[in-house]
């Protein structure tokens, strides 16, 4: 598998091969992103440009998962930062699904102290 085929979800930051997004969708965000079998949605809601990778085996207990706001997501490999702008209609879909969308590109400051 080529690293160039890897993409990161702009909502949850999970990193998967483009073919897996196409075959199965996003394991965390499929309910509202509807990536499965939709190459246009995959292009819009995932990015080939990301920085750093972390593997999370227990998202509920991991301090890295808390730091990256991954709690409640599936175990897997996640990007530290995802470069790209999620289109407004996907942001609205996430919010309608009860997800507080926070950009994964590092532009949003966290209020944790």
PDB file as gemmi writes it, atoms N, CA and C in Angstrom:
CRYST1    1.000    1.000    1.000  90.00  90.00  90.00 P 1                      
ATOM      1  N   UNK A   1       0.842  -1.182   0.000  1.00  0.00           N  
ATOM      2  CA  UNK A   1       0.000   0.000   0.000  1.00  0.00           C  
ATOM      3  C   UNK A   1       0.889   1.249   0.000  1.00  0.00           C  
ATOM      4  N   UNK A   2       0.556   2.174  -0.845  1.00  0.00           N  
ATOM      5  CA  UNK A   2       1.289   3.420  -0.943  1.00  0.00           C  
ATOM      6  C   UNK A   2       0.816   4.393   0.127  1.00  0.00           C  
ATOM      7  N   UNK A   3       1.751   5.117   0.719  1.00  0.00           N  
ATOM      8  CA  UNK A   3       1.376   6.124   1.707  1.00  0.00           C  
ATOM      9  C   UNK A   3       0.555   7.234   1.064  1.00  0.00           C  
ATOM     10  N   UNK A   4       0.711   7.422  -0.254  1.00  0.00           N  
ATOM     11  CA  UNK A   4      -0.046   8.467  -0.935  1.00  0.00           C  
ATOM     12  C   UNK A   4      -1.525   8.137  -1.016  1.00  0.00           C  
ATOM     13  N   UNK A   5      -1.895   6.879  -0.784  1.00  0.00           N  
ATOM     14  CA  UNK A   5      -3.314   6.520  -0.818  1.00  0.00           C  
ATOM     15  C   UNK A   5      -3.991   6.774   0.528  1.00  0.00           C  
ATOM     16  N   UNK A   6      -3.205   7.152   1.547  1.00  0.00           N  
ATOM     17  CA  UNK A   6      -3.777   7.401   2.870  1.00  0.00           C  
ATOM     18  C   UNK A   6      -4.426   8.779   2.923  1.00  0.00           C  
ATOM     19  N   UNK A   7      -5.562   8.837   3.616  1.00  0.00           N  
ATOM     20  CA  UNK A   7      -6.287  10.094   3.791  1.00  0.00           C  
ATOM     21  C   UNK A   7      -6.736  10.185   5.245  1.00  0.00           C  
ATOM     22  N   UNK A   8      -6.895  11.399   5.734  1.00  0.00           N  
ATOM     23  CA  UNK A   8      -7.351  11.634   7.100  1.00  0.00           C  
ATOM     24  C   UNK A   8      -8.723  12.299   7.056  1.00  0.00           C  
ATOM     25  N   UNK A   9      -9.643  11.803   7.869  1.00  0.00           N  
ATOM     26  CA  UNK A   9     -10.965  12.402   7.991  1.00  0.00           C  
ATOM     27  C   UNK A   9     -10.812  13.793   8.623  1.00  0.00           C  
ATOM     28  N   UNK A  10     -11.442  14.792   8.043  1.00  0.00           N  
ATOM     29  CA  UNK A  10     -11.320  16.151   8.578  1.00  0.00           C  
ATOM     30  C   UNK A  10     -12.164  16.365   9.832  1.00  0.00           C  
ATOM     31  N   UNK A  11     -13.049  15.431  10.153  1.00  0.00           N  
ATOM     32  CA  UNK A  11     -13.850  15.563  11.372  1.00  0.00           C  
ATOM     33  C   UNK A  11     -13.174  14.869  12.546  1.00  0.00           C  
ATOM     34  N   UNK A  12     -12.832  13.582  12.387  1.00  0.00           N  
ATOM     35  CA  UNK A  12     -12.270  12.823  13.522  1.00  0.00           C  
ATOM     36  C   UNK A  12     -10.764  12.607  13.428  1.00  0.00           C  
ATOM     37  N   UNK A  13     -10.168  12.797  12.262  1.00  0.00           N  
ATOM     38  CA  UNK A  13      -8.732  12.686  11.960  1.00  0.00           C  
ATOM     39  C   UNK A  13      -8.221  11.247  11.821  1.00  0.00           C  
ATOM     40  N   UNK A  14      -9.117  10.245  11.754  1.00  0.00           N  
ATOM     41  CA  UNK A  14      -8.633   8.881  11.527  1.00  0.00           C  
ATOM     42  C   UNK A  14      -7.986   8.801  10.149  1.00  0.00           C  
ATOM     43  N   UNK A  15      -6.895   8.033  10.057  1.00  0.00           N  
ATOM     44  CA  UNK A  15      -6.159   7.886   8.807  1.00  0.00           C  
ATOM     45  C   UNK A  15      -6.396   6.476   8.271  1.00  0.00           C  
ATOM     46  N   UNK A  16      -6.895   6.409   7.036  1.00  0.00           N  
ATOM     47  CA  UNK A  16      -7.190   5.144   6.371  1.00  0.00           C  
ATOM     48  C   UNK A  16      -6.834   5.257   4.896  1.00  0.00           C  
ATOM     49  N   UNK A  17      -6.623   4.116   4.233  1.00  0.00           N  
ATOM     50  CA  UNK A  17      -6.453   4.164   2.779  1.00  0.00           C  
ATOM     51  C   UNK A  17      -7.742   4.674   2.123  1.00  0.00           C  
ATOM     52  N   UNK A  18      -7.589   5.402   1.022  1.00  0.00           N  
ATOM     53  CA  UNK A  18      -8.756   5.918   0.315  1.00  0.00           C  
ATOM     54  C   UNK A  18      -9.727   4.790  -0.038  1.00  0.00           C  
ATOM     55  N   UNK A  19      -9.190   3.633  -0.417  1.00  0.00           N  
ATOM     56  CA  UNK A  19     -10.041   2.495  -0.790  1.00  0.00           C  
ATOM     57  C   UNK A  19     -10.904   2.033   0.388  1.00  0.00           C  
ATOM     58  N   UNK A  20     -10.370   2.120   1.620  1.00  0.00           N  
ATOM     59  CA  UNK A  20     -11.157   1.705   2.788  1.00  0.00           C  
ATOM     60  C   UNK A  20     -12.265   2.715   3.085  1.00  0.00           C  
ATOM     61  N   UNK A  21     -11.964   4.012   2.942  1.00  0.00           N  
ATOM     62  CA  UNK A  21     -13.025   5.012   3.072  1.00  0.00           C  
ATOM     63  C   UNK A  21     -14.117   4.725   2.039  1.00  0.00           C  
ATOM     64  N   UNK A  22     -13.711   4.356   0.826  1.00  0.00           N  
ATOM     65  CA  UNK A  22     -14.672   4.084  -0.240  1.00  0.00           C  
ATOM     66  C   UNK A  22     -15.492   2.825   0.054  1.00  0.00           C  
ATOM     67  N   UNK A  23     -14.820   1.811   0.568  1.00  0.00           N  
ATOM     68  CA  UNK A  23     -15.469   0.519   0.827  1.00  0.00           C  
ATOM     69  C   UNK A  23     -16.340   0.547   2.086  1.00  0.00           C  
ATOM     70  N   UNK A  24     -15.847   1.201   3.171  1.00  0.00           N  
ATOM     71  CA  UNK A  24     -16.515   1.111   4.471  1.00  0.00           C  
ATOM     72  C   UNK A  24     -16.955   2.449   5.046  1.00  0.00           C  
ATOM     73  N   UNK A  25     -16.469   3.548   4.484  1.00  0.00           N  
ATOM     74  CA  UNK A  25     -16.750   4.855   5.061  1.00  0.00           C  
ATOM     75  C   UNK A  25     -15.872   5.111   6.271  1.00  0.00           C  
ATOM     76  N   UNK A  26     -16.155   6.187   6.978  1.00  0.00           N  
ATOM     77  CA  UNK A  26     -15.400   6.520   8.191  1.00  0.00           C  
ATOM     78  C   UNK A  26     -16.004   5.783   9.376  1.00  0.00           C  
ATOM     79  N   UNK A  27     -15.192   5.054  10.155  1.00  0.00           N  
ATOM     80  CA  UNK A  27     -15.750   4.293  11.280  1.00  0.00           C  
ATOM     81  C   UNK A  27     -16.334   5.167  12.390  1.00  0.00           C  
ATOM     82  N   UNK A  28     -15.984   6.453  12.417  1.00  0.00           N  
ATOM     83  CA  UNK A  28     -16.507   7.357  13.445  1.00  0.00           C  
ATOM     84  C   UNK A  28     -17.604   8.288  12.921  1.00  0.00           C  
ATOM     85  N   UNK A  29     -17.541   8.639  11.659  1.00  0.00           N  
ATOM     86  CA  UNK A  29     -18.368   9.733  11.131  1.00  0.00           C  
ATOM     87  C   UNK A  29     -19.299   9.322   9.994  1.00  0.00           C  
ATOM     88  N   UNK A  30     -19.367   8.046   9.677  1.00  0.00           N  
ATOM     89  CA  UNK A  30     -20.130   7.603   8.514  1.00  0.00           C  
ATOM     90  C   UNK A  30     -21.603   7.986   8.567  1.00  0.00           C  
ATOM     91  N   UNK A  31     -22.180   7.999   9.773  1.00  0.00           N  
ATOM     92  CA  UNK A  31     -23.607   8.298   9.900  1.00  0.00           C  
ATOM     93  C   UNK A  31     -23.982   9.638   9.278  1.00  0.00           C  
ATOM     94  N   UNK A  32     -23.081  10.628   9.346  1.00  0.00           N  
ATOM     95  CA  UNK A  32     -23.428  11.939   8.790  1.00  0.00           C  
ATOM     96  C   UNK A  32     -22.569  12.360   7.606  1.00  0.00           C  
ATOM     97  N   UNK A  33     -21.351  11.797   7.448  1.00  0.00           N  
ATOM     98  CA  UNK A  33     -20.534  12.149   6.282  1.00  0.00           C  
ATOM     99  C   UNK A  33     -20.910  11.341   5.040  1.00  0.00           C  
ATOM    100  N   UNK A  34     -21.361  10.102   5.245  1.00  0.00           N  
ATOM    101  CA  UNK A  34     -21.793   9.233   4.140  1.00  0.00           C  
ATOM    102  C   UNK A  34     -20.716   9.109   3.052  1.00  0.00           C  
ATOM    103  N   UNK A  35     -19.534   8.661   3.474  1.00  0.00           N  
ATOM    104  CA  UNK A  35     -18.403   8.525   2.558  1.00  0.00           C  
ATOM    105  C   UNK A  35     -18.436   7.228   1.765  1.00  0.00           C  
ATOM    106  N   UNK A  36     -19.060   6.190   2.308  1.00  0.00           N  
ATOM    107  CA  UNK A  36     -19.036   4.872   1.677  1.00  0.00           C  
ATOM    108  C   UNK A  36     -19.531   4.962   0.230  1.00  0.00           C  
ATOM    109  N   UNK A  37     -18.661   4.560  -0.706  1.00  0.00           N  
ATOM    110  CA  UNK A  37     -19.021   4.529  -2.118  1.00  0.00           C  
ATOM    111  C   UNK A  37     -19.185   5.889  -2.768  1.00  0.00           C  
ATOM    112  N   UNK A  38     -18.746   6.957  -2.102  1.00  0.00           N  
ATOM    113  CA  UNK A  38     -18.952   8.312  -2.617  1.00  0.00           C  
ATOM    114  C   UNK A  38     -17.601   9.017  -2.745  1.00  0.00           C  
ATOM    115  N   UNK A  39     -16.968   8.895  -3.906  1.00  0.00           N  
ATOM    116  CA  UNK A  39     -15.625   9.453  -4.069  1.00  0.00           C  
ATOM    117  C   UNK A  39     -15.607  10.977  -3.954  1.00  0.00           C  
ATOM    118  N   UNK A  40     -16.692  11.649  -4.353  1.00  0.00           N  
ATOM    119  CA  UNK A  40     -16.731  13.107  -4.201  1.00  0.00           C  
ATOM    120  C   UNK A  40     -16.716  13.495  -2.723  1.00  0.00           C  
ATOM    121  N   UNK A  41     -17.500  12.802  -1.906  1.00  0.00           N  
ATOM    122  CA  UNK A  41     -17.530  13.084  -0.467  1.00  0.00           C  
ATOM    123  C   UNK A  41     -16.179  12.775   0.164  1.00  0.00           C  
ATOM    124  N   UNK A  42     -15.530  11.712  -0.280  1.00  0.00           N  
ATOM    125  CA  UNK A  42     -14.206  11.371   0.248  1.00  0.00           C  
ATOM    126  C   UNK A  42     -13.219  12.497  -0.061  1.00  0.00           C  
ATOM    127  N   UNK A  43     -13.268  13.031  -1.281  1.00  0.00           N  
ATOM    128  CA  UNK A  43     -12.385  14.143  -1.643  1.00  0.00           C  
ATOM    129  C   UNK A  43     -12.683  15.383  -0.805  1.00  0.00           C  
ATOM    130  N   UNK A  44     -13.963  15.631  -0.511  1.00  0.00           N  
ATOM    131  CA  UNK A  44     -14.364  16.832   0.225  1.00  0.00           C  
ATOM    132  C   UNK A  44     -14.102  16.751   1.726  1.00  0.00           C  
ATOM    133  N   UNK A  45     -14.298  15.570   2.327  1.00  0.00           N  
ATOM    134  CA  UNK A  45     -14.296  15.456   3.787  1.00  0.00           C  
ATOM    135  C   UNK A  45     -13.052  14.781   4.360  1.00  0.00           C  
ATOM    136  N   UNK A  46     -12.121  14.377   3.478  1.00  0.00           N  
ATOM    137  CA  UNK A  46     -10.852  13.820   3.952  1.00  0.00           C  
ATOM    138  C   UNK A  46      -9.720  14.575   3.258  1.00  0.00           C  
ATOM    139  N   UNK A  47      -8.524  14.424   3.784  1.00  0.00           N  
ATOM    140  CA  UNK A  47      -7.376  15.143   3.230  1.00  0.00           C  
ATOM    141  C   UNK A  47      -6.166  14.224   3.130  1.00  0.00           C  
ATOM    142  N   UNK A  48      -5.390  14.414   2.068  1.00  0.00           N  
ATOM    143  CA  UNK A  48      -4.124  13.698   1.931  1.00  0.00           C  
ATOM    144  C   UNK A  48      -3.012  14.403   2.692  1.00  0.00           C  
ATOM    145  N   UNK A  49      -3.283  15.619   3.182  1.00  0.00           N  
ATOM    146  CA  UNK A  49      -2.262  16.419   3.841  1.00  0.00           C  
ATOM    147  C   UNK A  49      -2.535  16.443   5.347  1.00  0.00           C  
ATOM    148  N   UNK A  50      -1.632  15.825   6.096  1.00  0.00           N  
ATOM    149  CA  UNK A  50      -1.774  15.769   7.547  1.00  0.00           C  
ATOM    150  C   UNK A  50      -0.396  15.677   8.167  1.00  0.00           C  
ATOM    151  N   UNK A  51      -0.324  15.962   9.460  1.00  0.00           N  
ATOM    152  CA  UNK A  51       0.953  15.931  10.178  1.00  0.00           C  
ATOM    153  C   UNK A  51       0.875  14.959  11.333  1.00  0.00           C  
ATOM    154  N   UNK A  52       1.915  14.167  11.487  1.00  0.00           N  
ATOM    155  CA  UNK A  52       2.050  13.277  12.635  1.00  0.00           C  
ATOM    156  C   UNK A  52       0.973  12.218  12.698  1.00  0.00           C  
ATOM    157  N   UNK A  53       1.315  11.100  13.286  1.00  0.00           N  
ATOM    158  CA  UNK A  53       0.375  10.002  13.468  1.00  0.00           C  
ATOM    159  C   UNK A  53       0.478   9.484  14.894  1.00  0.00           C  
ATOM    160  N   UNK A  54      -0.664   9.135  15.460  1.00  0.00           N  
ATOM    161  CA  UNK A  54      -0.698   8.458  16.749  1.00  0.00           C  
ATOM    162  C   UNK A  54      -1.613   7.256  16.607  1.00  0.00           C  
ATOM    163  N   UNK A  55      -1.237   6.182  17.253  1.00  0.00           N  
ATOM    164  CA  UNK A  55      -2.085   5.001  17.270  1.00  0.00           C  
ATOM    165  C   UNK A  55      -2.714   4.908  18.646  1.00  0.00           C  
ATOM    166  N   UNK A  56      -4.029   4.812  18.660  1.00  0.00           N  
ATOM    167  CA  UNK A  56      -4.769   4.768  19.916  1.00  0.00           C  
ATOM    168  C   UNK A  56      -5.448   3.410  20.021  1.00  0.00           C  
ATOM    169  N   UNK A  57      -5.089   2.652  21.060  1.00  0.00           N  
ATOM    170  CA  UNK A  57      -5.689   1.324  21.236  1.00  0.00           C  
ATOM    171  C   UNK A  57      -6.871   1.349  22.200  1.00  0.00           C  
ATOM    172  N   UNK A  58      -6.890   2.324  23.118  1.00  0.00           N  
ATOM    173  CA  UNK A  58      -8.004   2.443  24.061  1.00  0.00           C  
ATOM    174  C   UNK A  58      -8.399   3.912  24.176  1.00  0.00           C  
ATOM    175  N   UNK A  59      -9.276   4.382  23.270  1.00  0.00           N  
ATOM    176  CA  UNK A  59      -9.628   5.805  23.251  1.00  0.00           C  
ATOM    177  C   UNK A  59     -10.249   6.321  24.548  1.00  0.00           C  
ATOM    178  N   UNK A  60     -10.821   5.450  25.376  1.00  0.00           N  
ATOM    179  CA  UNK A  60     -11.450   5.903  26.618  1.00  0.00           C  
ATOM    180  C   UNK A  60     -10.422   6.193  27.713  1.00  0.00           C  
ATOM    181  N   UNK A  61      -9.320   5.461  27.735  1.00  0.00           N  
ATOM    182  CA  UNK A  61      -8.344   5.579  28.820  1.00  0.00           C  
ATOM    183  C   UNK A  61      -7.077   6.348  28.433  1.00  0.00           C  
ATOM    184  N   UNK A  62      -6.843   6.539  27.163  1.00  0.00           N  
ATOM    185  CA  UNK A  62      -5.587   7.118  26.690  1.00  0.00           C  
ATOM    186  C   UNK A  62      -5.509   8.624  26.917  1.00  0.00           C  
ATOM    187  N   UNK A  63      -4.403   9.101  27.476  1.00  0.00           N  
ATOM    188  CA  UNK A  63      -4.217  10.544  27.622  1.00  0.00           C  
ATOM    189  C   UNK A  63      -4.011  11.179  26.259  1.00  0.00           C  
ATOM    190  N   UNK A  64      -3.410  10.433  25.324  1.00  0.00           N  
ATOM    191  CA  UNK A  64      -3.234  10.954  23.963  1.00  0.00           C  
ATOM    192  C   UNK A  64      -4.604  11.148  23.309  1.00  0.00           C  
ATOM    193  N   UNK A  65      -5.524  10.206  23.519  1.00  0.00           N  
ATOM    194  CA  UNK A  65      -6.875  10.333  22.969  1.00  0.00           C  
ATOM    195  C   UNK A  65      -7.570  11.559  23.561  1.00  0.00           C  
ATOM    196  N   UNK A  66      -7.361  11.811  24.850  1.00  0.00           N  
ATOM    197  CA  UNK A  66      -7.969  12.999  25.466  1.00  0.00           C  
ATOM    198  C   UNK A  66      -7.364  14.263  24.873  1.00  0.00           C  
ATOM    199  N   UNK A  67      -6.061  14.290  24.746  1.00  0.00           N  
ATOM    200  CA  UNK A  67      -5.333  15.444  24.201  1.00  0.00           C  
ATOM    201  C   UNK A  67      -5.782  15.733  22.770  1.00  0.00           C  
ATOM    202  N   UNK A  68      -6.017  14.689  21.977  1.00  0.00           N  
ATOM    203  CA  UNK A  68      -6.417  14.837  20.572  1.00  0.00           C  
ATOM    204  C   UNK A  68      -7.942  14.857  20.389  1.00  0.00           C  
ATOM    205  N   UNK A  69      -8.686  14.841  21.478  1.00  0.00           N  
ATOM    206  CA  UNK A  69     -10.155  14.821  21.442  1.00  0.00           C  
ATOM    207  C   UNK A  69     -10.670  13.627  20.622  1.00  0.00           C  
ATOM    208  N   UNK A  70     -10.173  12.436  20.968  1.00  0.00           N  
ATOM    209  CA  UNK A  70     -10.545  11.207  20.264  1.00  0.00           C  
ATOM    210  C   UNK A  70     -11.394  10.280  21.123  1.00  0.00           C  
ATOM    211  N   UNK A  71     -11.723  10.701  22.330  1.00  0.00           N  
ATOM    212  CA  UNK A  71     -12.509   9.842  23.213  1.00  0.00           C  
ATOM    213  C   UNK A  71     -13.872   9.575  22.573  1.00  0.00           C  
ATOM    214  N   UNK A  72     -14.300   8.320  22.627  1.00  0.00           N  
ATOM    215  CA  UNK A  72     -15.566   7.926  22.013  1.00  0.00           C  
ATOM    216  C   UNK A  72     -15.403   7.431  20.588  1.00  0.00           C  
ATOM    217  N   UNK A  73     -14.194   7.551  20.036  1.00  0.00           N  
ATOM    218  CA  UNK A  73     -13.933   7.063  18.685  1.00  0.00           C  
ATOM    219  C   UNK A  73     -13.381   5.645  18.745  1.00  0.00           C  
ATOM    220  N   UNK A  74     -13.288   4.993  17.588  1.00  0.00           N  
ATOM    221  CA  UNK A  74     -12.757   3.635  17.517  1.00  0.00           C  
ATOM    222  C   UNK A  74     -11.238   3.673  17.666  1.00  0.00           C  
ATOM    223  N   UNK A  75     -10.675   2.553  18.099  1.00  0.00           N  
ATOM    224  CA  UNK A  75      -9.220   2.422  18.135  1.00  0.00           C  
ATOM    225  C   UNK A  75      -8.699   2.512  16.708  1.00  0.00           C  
ATOM    226  N   UNK A  76      -7.524   3.102  16.534  1.00  0.00           N  
ATOM    227  CA  UNK A  76      -6.967   3.209  15.190  1.00  0.00           C  
ATOM    228  C   UNK A  76      -5.826   4.194  15.148  1.00  0.00           C  
ATOM    229  N   UNK A  77      -5.432   4.564  13.931  1.00  0.00           N  
ATOM    230  CA  UNK A  77      -4.347   5.510  13.704  1.00  0.00           C  
ATOM    231  C   UNK A  77      -4.956   6.851  13.310  1.00  0.00           C  
ATOM    232  N   UNK A  78      -4.543   7.898  14.014  1.00  0.00           N  
ATOM    233  CA  UNK A  78      -5.109   9.233  13.832  1.00  0.00           C  
ATOM    234  C   UNK A  78      -4.006  10.234  13.519  1.00  0.00           C  
ATOM    235  N   UNK A  79      -4.331  11.237  12.712  1.00  0.00           N  
ATOM    236  CA  UNK A  79      -3.406  12.329  12.419  1.00  0.00           C  
ATOM    237  C   UNK A  79      -3.437  13.327  13.575  1.00  0.00           C  
ATOM    238  N   UNK A  80      -2.301  13.945  13.850  1.00  0.00           N  
ATOM    239  CA  UNK A  80      -2.234  14.987  14.869  1.00  0.00           C  
ATOM    240  C   UNK A  80      -2.909  16.256  14.332  1.00  0.00           C  
ATOM    241  N   UNK A  81      -2.600  16.613  13.091  1.00  0.00           N  
ATOM    242  CA  UNK A  81      -3.231  17.762  12.420  1.00  0.00           C  
ATOM    243  C   UNK A  81      -3.666  17.319  11.032  1.00  0.00           C  
ATOM    244  N   UNK A  82      -4.810  17.813  10.599  1.00  0.00           N  
ATOM    245  CA  UNK A  82      -5.316  17.532   9.256  1.00  0.00           C  
ATOM    246  C   UNK A  82      -5.485  18.869   8.548  1.00  0.00           C  
ATOM    247  N   UNK A  83      -4.822  19.014   7.405  1.00  0.00           N  
ATOM    248  CA  UNK A  83      -4.876  20.258   6.644  1.00  0.00           C  
ATOM    249  C   UNK A  83      -6.032  20.182   5.650  1.00  0.00           C  
ATOM    250  N   UNK A  84      -6.845  21.211   5.648  1.00  0.00           N  
ATOM    251  CA  UNK A  84      -7.964  21.274   4.715  1.00  0.00           C  
ATOM    252  C   UNK A  84      -9.139  21.983   5.344  1.00  0.00           C  
ATOM    253  N   UNK A  85     -10.065  22.392   4.498  1.00  0.00           N  
ATOM    254  CA  UNK A  85     -11.254  23.095   4.962  1.00  0.00           C  
ATOM    255  C   UNK A  85     -12.467  22.215   4.670  1.00  0.00           C  
ATOM    256  N   UNK A  86     -13.166  21.846   5.727  1.00  0.00           N  
ATOM    257  CA  UNK A  86     -14.370  21.032   5.579  1.00  0.00           C  
ATOM    258  C   UNK A  86     -15.501  21.919   5.060  1.00  0.00           C  
ATOM    259  N   UNK A  87     -16.133  21.525   3.939  1.00  0.00           N  
ATOM    260  CA  UNK A  87     -17.236  22.333   3.397  1.00  0.00           C  
ATOM    261  C   UNK A  87     -18.370  22.523   4.404  1.00  0.00           C  
ATOM    262  N   UNK A  88     -19.032  23.669   4.304  1.00  0.00           N  
ATOM    263  CA  UNK A  88     -20.095  24.044   5.242  1.00  0.00           C  
ATOM    264  C   UNK A  88     -21.178  22.984   5.377  1.00  0.00           C  
ATOM    265  N   UNK A  89     -21.562  22.329   4.273  1.00  0.00           N  
ATOM    266  CA  UNK A  89     -22.647  21.344   4.362  1.00  0.00           C  
ATOM    267  C   UNK A  89     -22.254  20.152   5.225  1.00  0.00           C  
ATOM    268  N   UNK A  90     -20.969  19.798   5.250  1.00  0.00           N  
ATOM    269  CA  UNK A  90     -20.507  18.711   6.123  1.00  0.00           C  
ATOM    270  C   UNK A  90     -20.459  19.169   7.582  1.00  0.00           C  
ATOM    271  N   UNK A  91     -20.080  20.426   7.795  1.00  0.00           N  
ATOM    272  CA  UNK A  91     -20.086  20.967   9.158  1.00  0.00           C  
ATOM    273  C   UNK A  91     -21.519  20.963   9.692  1.00  0.00           C  
ATOM    274  N   UNK A  92     -22.470  21.391   8.861  1.00  0.00           N  
ATOM    275  CA  UNK A  92     -23.882  21.400   9.264  1.00  0.00           C  
ATOM    276  C   UNK A  92     -24.367  19.981   9.547  1.00  0.00           C  
ATOM    277  N   UNK A  93     -23.967  19.005   8.720  1.00  0.00           N  
ATOM    278  CA  UNK A  93     -24.367  17.607   8.932  1.00  0.00           C  
ATOM    279  C   UNK A  93     -23.816  17.092  10.259  1.00  0.00           C  
ATOM    280  N   UNK A  94     -22.566  17.439  10.569  1.00  0.00           N  
ATOM    281  CA  UNK A  94     -21.963  17.022  11.839  1.00  0.00           C  
ATOM    282  C   UNK A  94     -22.733  17.636  13.009  1.00  0.00           C  
ATOM    283  N   UNK A  95     -23.027  18.915  12.922  1.00  0.00           N  
ATOM    284  CA  UNK A  95     -23.743  19.583  14.010  1.00  0.00           C  
ATOM    285  C   UNK A  95     -25.153  19.026  14.167  1.00  0.00           C  
ATOM    286  N   UNK A  96     -25.808  18.710  13.046  1.00  0.00           N  
ATOM    287  CA  UNK A  96     -27.142  18.096  13.104  1.00  0.00           C  
ATOM    288  C   UNK A  96     -27.094  16.717  13.757  1.00  0.00           C  
ATOM    289  N   UNK A  97     -25.936  16.046  13.662  1.00  0.00           N  
ATOM    290  CA  UNK A  97     -25.758  14.733  14.281  1.00  0.00           C  
ATOM    291  C   UNK A  97     -25.307  14.853  15.739  1.00  0.00           C  
ATOM    292  N   UNK A  98     -25.210  16.088  16.242  1.00  0.00           N  
ATOM    293  CA  UNK A  98     -24.820  16.297  17.633  1.00  0.00           C  
ATOM    294  C   UNK A  98     -23.323  16.353  17.853  1.00  0.00           C  
ATOM    295  N   UNK A  99     -22.553  16.499  16.769  1.00  0.00           N  
ATOM    296  CA  UNK A  99     -21.095  16.561  16.864  1.00  0.00           C  
ATOM    297  C   UNK A  99     -20.670  18.023  16.875  1.00  0.00           C  
ATOM    298  N   UNK A 100     -19.901  18.411  17.880  1.00  0.00           N  
ATOM    299  CA  UNK A 100     -19.345  19.759  17.931  1.00  0.00           C  
ATOM    300  C   UNK A 100     -18.081  19.751  17.082  1.00  0.00           C  
ATOM    301  N   UNK A 101     -18.197  20.184  15.827  1.00  0.00           N  
ATOM    302  CA  UNK A 101     -17.062  20.141  14.904  1.00  0.00           C  
ATOM    303  C   UNK A 101     -15.992  21.138  15.324  1.00  0.00           C  
ATOM    304  N   UNK A 102     -14.781  20.628  15.491  1.00  0.00           N  
ATOM    305  CA  UNK A 102     -13.614  21.457  15.791  1.00  0.00           C  
ATOM    306  C   UNK A 102     -12.586  21.151  14.703  1.00  0.00           C  
ATOM    307  N   UNK A 103     -12.145  22.171  13.946  1.00  0.00           N  
ATOM    308  CA  UNK A 103     -11.162  21.918  12.882  1.00  0.00           C  
ATOM    309  C   UNK A 103      -9.932  21.183  13.429  1.00  0.00           C  
ATOM    310  N   UNK A 104      -9.443  20.231  12.664  1.00  0.00           N  
ATOM    311  CA  UNK A 104      -8.295  19.411  13.081  1.00  0.00           C  
ATOM    312  C   UNK A 104      -6.975  19.971  12.569  1.00  0.00           C  
ATOM    313  N   UNK A 105      -6.991  21.232  12.087  1.00  0.00           N  
ATOM    314  CA  UNK A 105      -5.769  21.808  11.517  1.00  0.00           C  
ATOM    315  C   UNK A 105      -4.980  22.638  12.523  1.00  0.00           C  
ATOM    316  N   UNK A 106      -5.429  22.661  13.779  1.00  0.00           N  
ATOM    317  CA  UNK A 106      -4.724  23.409  14.808  1.00  0.00           C  
ATOM    318  C   UNK A 106      -5.158  24.858  14.898  1.00  0.00           C  
ATOM    319  N   UNK A 107      -6.126  25.281  14.069  1.00  0.00           N  
ATOM    320  CA  UNK A 107      -6.563  26.679  14.078  1.00  0.00           C  
ATOM    321  C   UNK A 107      -7.490  26.999  15.245  1.00  0.00           C  
ATOM    322  N   UNK A 108      -8.131  25.994  15.818  1.00  0.00           N  
ATOM    323  CA  UNK A 108      -9.051  26.224  16.935  1.00  0.00           C  
ATOM    324  C   UNK A 108      -8.308  26.029  18.250  1.00  0.00           C  
ATOM    325  N   UNK A 109      -8.338  27.062  19.075  1.00  0.00           N  
ATOM    326  CA  UNK A 109      -7.682  26.965  20.383  1.00  0.00           C  
ATOM    327  C   UNK A 109      -8.580  26.173  21.324  1.00  0.00           C  
ATOM    328  N   UNK A 110      -7.973  25.358  22.153  1.00  0.00           N  
ATOM    329  CA  UNK A 110      -8.755  24.619  23.140  1.00  0.00           C  
ATOM    330  C   UNK A 110      -8.813  25.425  24.417  1.00  0.00           C  
ATOM    331  N   UNK A 111      -9.893  25.269  25.151  1.00  0.00           N  
ATOM    332  CA  UNK A 111     -10.093  26.034  26.370  1.00  0.00           C  
ATOM    333  C   UNK A 111      -9.708  25.255  27.627  1.00  0.00           C  
ATOM    334  N   UNK A 112      -8.963  24.170  27.451  1.00  0.00           N  
ATOM    335  CA  UNK A 112      -8.605  23.356  28.617  1.00  0.00           C  
ATOM    336  C   UNK A 112      -7.478  24.016  29.391  1.00  0.00           C  
ATOM    337  N   UNK A 113      -7.597  23.948  30.710  1.00  0.00           N  
ATOM    338  CA  UNK A 113      -6.554  24.543  31.553  1.00  0.00           C  
ATOM    339  C   UNK A 113      -6.222  23.645  32.694  1.00  0.00           C  
TER     340      UNK A 113                                                      
END                                                                             
